Amino acid sequence: MGQGTTYETLHASVKELPTTKWEQYESVPFRFTMDCFQGTRDQSQQREIIESFSYLGFNGPIRMRDADVSFRVFEDYEDKASTPKYTYFGRFVAASGRDAKTAYDLKKRHYISTTSMDAELALVTANIALAAPGKMFYDPFMGTGGFPLACAHFGAVVCGSDIDGRSIRGTGGSARKGQTGKMDVQGNFKQYGLESRYLGAFISDLTNTPLRVLEHGNRTAKGGYLDGIVCDPPYGIREGLKVLGNRDKLSIQERATHQDRYKESTYIPPKRPYSFSAILDDILAFAVATLVENGRLSMWMPTANDEDVELVIPTHPCLEIVSVCVQPFNKWSRRLLTYRRLMESEIPQGALEMANKEYERGVTADELNDFRRKYFEGFREFERLRQEPAVVPSDKLDDVLGISAKWREKDD
């Protein structure tokens, strides 16, 4: 409503406005607050500035909570300056969501694991995927539920799955020391009052999903049924990337044994190594088959800054890359990739045939995961250099190899 480089020019700007602007607030409960960007004001200074607007003639009661209208004085400072470079005055409309990162801080969450995504990054992922009321979001690698929680915060109804049911049920243990009682994903939603937006979770891997996947020719006019997919796929560093299935072809009798036992509570289905590049493309194919038109997929993937080991961003002819956000550590980095499901009219002829690709071949984790192989090659070099302290000081090894401590902690 008013602005100026000084308070004299600010007040002059406010007084130029027609009196009808203020008549509607003359007798309603109101409050004044101050916001000093890169600066500070003590209580006495704030009171003096607020009282300088008394000419507006508000006669209603002052309420610091639940006021009908709130006015704010905003000061913009240069870095380390003692006086503001510009001042603004206006009616407060809405606050930002920056308090959410504190509310969802992992240090305050009841149930987490060593691989739980940072709360702020989870909120950024959900926001860029356009999570909102009336939408349905899904995380196929939910772990302890960090991404579904973030989507539920923005109003979406959520569900998820994971190949390891222990993380969902809470039987895999919590990284929080000193806690008692059972902790699980549902308990996290209860902690934040978001139970009504949690549809539940199930045990599955993406290559053997029980979710309905629509064939391209049988698609409805609006595409699939999910409004968004958010995930941090497993990188397969510590144990190698795995999916359900056997390395070797099973006999009819062996298959029957697994089919008979799958309902046992203690039964653990067999798993086999899988290509990291293939799982990324599987995610894209799943998104194409389940997202509504203009629905979004936001997923994290590791990469390297060095050109010789950099992983190519996966693409699909039915998906458009909306944004690529990079989080650098040292020489290793990771990207947040966001895709938009194209409308049927935008998809070229023969698109699904164009998506067929060749992947790494082999039976071991290293053979099927180039990123894992490069990652551990760095550690072998690290151990070699540790034995040559005269060549490279031990405190400089990380800089030489570009290995981030955060990456060392990254698990499946």
C-alpha positions as CSV (number, residue, x, y, z in Angstrom):
1,M,0.0,0.0,0.0
2,G,3.0,2.3,0.5
3,Q,6.7,2.3,0.0
4,G,9.7,4.6,0.2
5,T,13.4,4.8,0.8
6,T,12.9,6.5,4.1
7,Y,10.0,6.6,6.6
8,E,9.1,10.1,5.6
9,T,8.6,9.0,2.0
10,L,6.8,5.9,3.1
11,H,4.3,7.8,5.2
12,A,3.8,10.3,2.3
13,S,3.1,7.4,0.0
14,V,0.5,5.9,2.4
15,K,-1.2,9.3,2.9
16,E,-1.7,9.7,-0.8
17,L,-4.0,6.7,-0.8
18,P,-7.8,7.4,-0.7
19,T,-9.4,7.2,2.8
20,T,-11.8,4.5,1.5
21,K,-8.8,2.1,1.7
22,W,-8.9,2.3,5.5
23,E,-12.5,2.8,6.3
24,Q,-13.3,-0.9,6.0
25,Y,-10.7,-1.6,8.8
26,E,-11.7,1.2,11.1
27,S,-13.4,-0.9,13.8
28,V,-12.3,-4.5,13.2
29,P,-9.7,-6.3,15.4
30,F,-6.3,-5.7,13.9
31,R,-2.6,-6.0,14.6
32,F,0.7,-4.5,13.3
33,T,4.0,-6.4,12.9
34,M,7.5,-5.7,11.5
35,D,9.7,-7.8,9.3
36,C,13.4,-6.7,9.0
37,F,15.1,-8.6,6.2
38,Q,18.8,-8.8,7.0
39,G,18.4,-6.3,9.8
40,T,17.1,-6.1,13.3
41,R,15.0,-3.7,15.5
42,D,14.6,-3.9,19.3
43,Q,11.1,-3.8,20.9
44,S,11.2,-0.1,21.6
45,Q,12.1,0.8,18.1
46,Q,9.4,-1.5,16.6
47,R,6.8,0.1,18.9
48,E,7.9,3.6,17.9
49,I,7.6,2.7,14.2
50,I,4.2,1.1,14.5
51,E,2.8,4.0,16.5
52,S,3.9,6.4,13.7
53,F,1.0,5.0,11.7
54,S,-1.6,6.1,14.2
55,Y,-2.9,8.7,11.7
56,L,-4.7,5.8,10.0
57,G,-7.3,6.0,12.7
58,F,-8.0,2.3,13.5
59,N,-10.3,2.1,16.6
60,G,-10.8,-1.6,16.7
61,P,-9.2,-3.8,19.4
62,I,-5.6,-4.9,19.0
63,R,-5.3,-8.7,18.8
64,M,-1.9,-10.3,18.3
65,R,-3.7,-13.6,17.7
66,D,-6.7,-14.2,15.4
67,A,-6.9,-10.6,14.2
68,D,-9.3,-10.0,11.4
69,V,-6.7,-8.0,9.5
70,S,-2.9,-7.7,9.9
71,F,-0.7,-4.9,8.7
72,R,3.1,-5.3,8.2
73,V,6.0,-2.9,8.0
74,F,8.8,-4.5,5.9
75,E,12.4,-3.2,6.0
76,D,14.9,-4.3,3.4
77,Y,18.6,-4.0,4.4
78,E,21.8,-4.3,2.6
79,D,24.1,-6.9,4.2
80,K,25.4,-5.7,7.5
81,A,23.9,-2.2,7.0
82,S,22.5,-0.4,10.0
83,T,19.6,1.4,8.2
84,P,17.1,0.0,5.7
85,K,17.6,0.7,2.0
86,Y,13.9,0.5,1.4
87,T,10.7,0.3,3.4
88,Y,7.2,-1.1,2.6
89,F,3.8,-1.0,4.3
90,G,0.8,-3.1,3.5
91,R,-1.9,-5.5,4.5
92,F,-0.5,-9.0,5.3
93,V,-2.1,-11.5,3.0
94,A,-0.4,-14.9,3.7
95,A,2.8,-16.3,5.1
96,S,5.3,-18.5,3.3
97,G,5.8,-22.2,4.1
98,R,9.3,-21.8,5.4
99,D,8.2,-22.9,8.9
100,A,7.4,-26.4,7.6
101,K,11.1,-27.4,7.4
102,T,11.3,-26.8,11.1
103,A,8.1,-28.6,11.9
104,Y,9.1,-31.7,9.9
105,D,12.8,-31.7,11.0
106,L,14.1,-35.2,11.2
107,K,15.5,-34.5,14.6
108,K,11.9,-34.1,15.9
109,R,10.4,-37.0,13.9
110,H,9.5,-40.1,15.9
111,Y,10.5,-42.7,13.3
112,I,13.3,-42.4,10.8
113,S,16.1,-44.4,9.3
114,T,19.7,-43.7,8.3
115,T,18.5,-43.0,4.7
116,S,15.5,-40.7,5.5
117,M,15.5,-37.8,3.1
118,D,16.2,-34.3,4.6
119,A,12.8,-32.8,5.5
120,E,13.4,-29.6,3.6
121,L,14.4,-31.5,0.4
122,A,11.4,-33.7,0.7
123,L,9.1,-30.6,0.9
124,V,10.9,-29.1,-2.1
125,T,10.3,-32.3,-4.0
126,A,6.6,-32.4,-3.1
127,N,6.2,-28.8,-4.0
128,I,7.9,-29.0,-7.4
129,A,5.7,-32.0,-8.1
130,L,2.6,-29.8,-7.5
131,A,1.2,-31.8,-4.5
132,A,-2.1,-30.1,-3.5
133,P,-5.5,-30.9,-2.1
134,G,-7.6,-33.1,-4.3
135,K,-4.6,-34.9,-5.7
136,M,-3.3,-38.5,-5.2
137,F,0.5,-39.1,-4.8
138,Y,2.5,-42.3,-4.6
139,D,6.1,-43.2,-3.6
140,P,7.3,-46.6,-4.8
141,F,10.4,-46.5,-2.5
142,M,8.8,-44.9,0.6
143,G,11.1,-46.2,3.3
144,T,9.9,-44.4,6.5
145,G,7.5,-42.2,4.6
146,G,9.4,-38.9,4.2
147,F,8.1,-38.0,0.7
148,P,4.4,-39.1,1.4
149,L,4.5,-36.9,4.5
150,A,5.7,-33.9,2.6
151,C,3.0,-34.4,-0.1
152,A,0.3,-34.8,2.6
153,H,1.5,-31.5,4.2
154,F,0.5,-29.8,0.9
155,G,-2.9,-31.4,1.1
156,A,-2.5,-34.5,-1.2
157,V,-3.8,-37.9,-0.3
158,V,-0.8,-40.3,-0.3
159,C,0.2,-44.0,-0.4
160,G,3.5,-45.8,-0.9
161,S,5.3,-49.1,-1.1
162,D,8.7,-50.5,-0.5
163,I,10.5,-53.8,-1.3
164,D,11.5,-54.0,2.4
165,G,8.3,-54.2,4.5
166,R,10.2,-53.8,7.8
167,S,10.7,-50.1,7.1
168,I,7.0,-49.6,6.7
169,R,5.9,-51.7,9.7
170,G,8.7,-50.3,11.9
171,T,10.2,-53.6,12.7
172,G,13.5,-52.6,11.1
173,G,14.3,-50.3,14.0
174,S,14.6,-46.6,14.4
175,A,17.7,-44.4,14.2
176,R,16.5,-42.4,17.1
177,K,18.2,-43.3,20.3
178,G,16.3,-43.6,23.6
179,Q,12.9,-44.1,22.1
180,T,10.5,-46.7,23.5
181,G,7.5,-48.4,22.0
182,K,6.8,-49.3,18.4
183,M,7.4,-46.7,15.7
184,D,6.2,-47.0,12.1
185,V,5.2,-45.0,9.1
186,Q,1.6,-44.6,10.2
187,G,2.9,-43.2,13.5
188,N,4.7,-40.5,11.6
189,F,1.4,-39.4,10.0
190,K,-0.2,-39.5,13.4
191,Q,2.6,-37.3,14.8
192,Y,1.8,-34.5,12.3
193,G,-2.0,-34.9,12.3
194,L,-2.1,-36.2,8.7
195,E,-3.6,-39.6,9.2
196,S,-6.7,-38.7,7.2
197,R,-4.5,-38.2,4.1
198,Y,-2.6,-41.5,4.4
199,L,-4.2,-44.3,2.4
200,G,-1.7,-46.9,3.5
201,A,1.3,-48.8,2.1
202,F,2.2,-52.2,0.7
203,I,5.2,-54.3,0.1
204,S,6.3,-54.4,-3.6
205,D,9.0,-53.5,-6.0
206,L,8.3,-51.4,-9.0
207,T,9.0,-54.2,-11.5
208,N,6.4,-56.4,-9.8
209,T,3.8,-53.8,-8.7
210,P,0.3,-54.9,-7.9
211,L,-1.0,-51.5,-9.0
212,R,-3.1,-51.3,-12.1
213,V,-0.9,-50.3,-15.0
214,L,-2.8,-49.1,-18.1
215,E,-1.7,-50.2,-21.6
216,H,-1.1,-47.3,-24.0
217,G,-4.0,-48.4,-26.2
218,N,-6.4,-48.8,-23.3
219,R,-5.8,-45.4,-21.8
220,T,-8.6,-43.2,-20.8
221,A,-8.8,-39.6,-22.1
222,K,-7.1,-38.2,-19.0
223,G,-4.3,-40.8,-18.8
224,G,-3.8,-42.8,-15.6
225,Y,-5.0,-42.2,-12.0
226,L,-2.0,-40.8,-10.1
227,D,-1.5,-37.0,-10.0
228,G,2.1,-37.3,-8.9
229,I,4.9,-39.7,-8.1
230,V,7.8,-38.7,-5.8
231,C,10.7,-40.9,-4.9
232,D,14.4,-41.3,-4.2
233,P,15.2,-44.6,-5.9
234,P,17.8,-46.9,-4.3
235,Y,21.3,-46.4,-5.6
236,G,22.4,-49.9,-4.9
237,I,25.7,-48.8,-3.4
238,R,26.1,-51.0,-0.2
239,E,24.2,-54.2,-1.1
240,G,23.6,-53.6,-4.8
241,L,20.3,-52.8,-6.4
242,K,17.8,-55.7,-6.1
243,V,14.3,-56.5,-7.3
244,L,12.1,-59.5,-6.5
245,G,13.0,-62.7,-8.3
246,N,15.7,-65.4,-8.6
247,R,19.1,-65.1,-10.3
248,D,18.6,-68.6,-11.8
249,K,15.5,-70.0,-13.5
250,L,13.4,-72.0,-11.1
251,S,11.9,-75.4,-11.7
252,I,8.2,-75.8,-11.5
253,Q,8.5,-77.4,-8.1
254,E,10.6,-74.6,-6.7
255,R,8.1,-72.0,-8.1
256,A,5.3,-73.8,-6.4
257,T,7.2,-73.7,-3.1
258,H,7.4,-69.9,-3.2
259,Q,3.8,-69.6,-4.2
260,D,2.7,-71.7,-1.2
261,R,4.8,-69.7,1.3
262,Y,4.2,-66.1,0.3
263,K,1.5,-65.6,3.0
264,E,3.7,-66.7,5.8
265,S,4.7,-63.8,8.1
266,T,8.3,-65.0,8.3
267,Y,8.7,-65.6,4.5
268,I,11.2,-63.4,2.7
269,P,10.9,-63.6,-1.1
270,P,14.1,-64.1,-3.1
271,K,15.8,-61.1,-4.7
272,R,18.1,-60.7,-7.7
273,P,20.6,-57.9,-8.8
274,Y,19.2,-55.4,-11.2
275,S,20.5,-52.8,-13.6
276,F,20.5,-49.3,-12.2
277,S,19.8,-47.7,-15.6
278,A,16.9,-50.1,-16.1
279,I,15.3,-49.2,-12.8
280,L,15.4,-45.5,-13.7
281,D,13.7,-46.3,-17.0
282,D,11.2,-48.6,-15.3
283,I,10.2,-45.6,-13.1
284,L,9.6,-43.5,-16.2
285,A,7.6,-46.3,-17.9
286,F,5.5,-46.7,-14.7
287,A,4.9,-42.9,-14.6
288,V,3.7,-42.9,-18.2
289,A,1.3,-45.8,-17.5
290,T,-0.2,-44.4,-14.2
291,L,0.0,-40.6,-14.3
292,V,-2.9,-38.4,-15.4
293,E,-2.2,-36.0,-18.2
294,N,0.1,-33.2,-17.0
295,G,0.8,-35.2,-13.8
296,R,4.3,-35.0,-12.5
297,L,7.1,-37.3,-11.6
298,S,9.9,-35.9,-9.3
299,M,12.7,-38.3,-8.5
300,W,16.3,-38.0,-7.3
301,M,19.2,-39.7,-9.0
302,P,23.0,-39.7,-8.4
303,T,25.4,-38.3,-10.9
304,A,29.0,-37.2,-11.1
305,N,30.4,-33.9,-12.2
306,D,33.3,-35.5,-14.1
307,E,32.2,-36.0,-17.7
308,D,33.7,-39.5,-18.0
309,V,31.4,-40.9,-15.3
310,E,28.4,-38.7,-15.5
311,L,25.1,-40.5,-15.6
312,V,22.8,-39.5,-18.5
313,I,19.4,-38.1,-17.5
314,P,16.9,-40.7,-18.4
315,T,14.2,-39.7,-20.9
316,H,10.9,-41.0,-22.2
317,P,9.0,-39.8,-25.3
318,C,5.8,-39.6,-23.3
319,L,7.4,-37.4,-20.6
320,E,8.7,-33.8,-20.7
321,I,11.6,-32.7,-18.4
322,V,10.3,-29.7,-16.5
323,S,13.3,-29.0,-14.3
324,V,16.7,-30.4,-13.2
325,C,17.9,-29.2,-9.8
326,V,21.5,-30.2,-8.7
327,Q,22.7,-30.7,-5.2
328,P,26.5,-30.8,-5.3
329,F,28.6,-32.4,-2.6
330,N,32.1,-32.4,-4.0
331,K,32.8,-34.2,-7.2
332,W,29.7,-36.4,-6.6
333,S,26.3,-34.8,-6.9
334,R,22.7,-35.8,-7.2
335,R,19.9,-34.3,-9.3
336,L,16.2,-33.8,-8.6
337,L,14.5,-34.5,-11.9
338,T,10.9,-33.5,-12.6
339,Y,8.9,-34.7,-15.5
340,R,5.4,-33.8,-16.9
341,R,3.2,-36.6,-18.3
342,L,2.4,-35.4,-21.8
343,M,-1.2,-35.2,-23.1
344,E,-2.2,-37.8,-25.5
345,S,-2.3,-35.3,-28.3
346,E,1.4,-34.4,-27.6
347,I,2.7,-38.0,-27.8
348,P,4.3,-38.9,-31.1
349,Q,3.4,-42.0,-33.1
350,G,5.4,-45.1,-32.0
351,A,6.5,-43.4,-28.8
352,L,6.5,-46.6,-26.7
353,E,8.7,-48.4,-29.3
354,M,11.2,-45.5,-29.1
355,A,11.5,-46.1,-25.3
356,N,13.0,-49.6,-25.6
357,K,16.7,-49.6,-24.6
358,E,19.6,-51.9,-24.0
359,Y,21.0,-52.1,-20.4
360,E,24.0,-53.4,-18.6
361,R,24.4,-57.1,-18.7
362,G,25.6,-59.4,-16.0
363,V,24.7,-61.1,-12.7
364,T,26.7,-59.2,-10.1
365,A,25.9,-55.8,-8.5
366,D,28.9,-54.1,-10.1
367,E,28.2,-55.4,-13.5
368,L,24.6,-54.0,-13.3
369,N,25.4,-50.7,-11.7
370,D,28.0,-48.4,-13.3
371,F,27.5,-45.8,-10.6
372,R,28.2,-48.3,-7.8
373,R,31.3,-49.5,-9.6
374,K,32.7,-45.9,-10.0
375,Y,31.7,-45.2,-6.4
376,F,33.8,-48.0,-4.9
377,E,36.6,-47.5,-7.3
378,G,37.0,-44.1,-5.6
379,F,37.2,-45.8,-2.2
380,R,39.9,-48.2,-3.5
381,E,41.9,-45.2,-4.6
382,F,41.2,-43.6,-1.2
383,E,42.8,-46.7,0.5
384,R,45.8,-46.6,-1.8
385,L,46.5,-43.0,-1.1
386,R,46.1,-43.5,2.7
387,Q,49.2,-45.7,2.4
388,E,51.2,-42.9,0.8
389,P,50.9,-40.0,3.3
390,A,54.0,-38.4,2.0
391,V,52.3,-37.9,-1.4
392,V,48.9,-36.7,-0.2
393,P,48.2,-35.5,3.3
394,S,45.4,-37.6,5.0
395,D,43.3,-34.5,5.6
396,K,43.3,-33.7,1.8
397,L,42.2,-37.2,0.6
398,D,38.6,-36.2,0.3
399,D,39.4,-33.2,-1.8
400,V,41.6,-35.3,-4.1
401,L,39.0,-38.0,-4.6
402,G,35.9,-35.9,-4.4
403,I,34.3,-38.2,-2.0
404,S,31.7,-36.6,0.2
405,A,30.9,-37.8,3.7
406,K,27.2,-37.5,2.9
407,W,27.7,-39.9,0.0
408,R,29.4,-42.4,2.3
409,E,26.3,-42.4,4.5
410,K,24.0,-43.0,1.5
411,D,22.4,-46.5,1.8
412,D,20.0,-48.4,-0.3
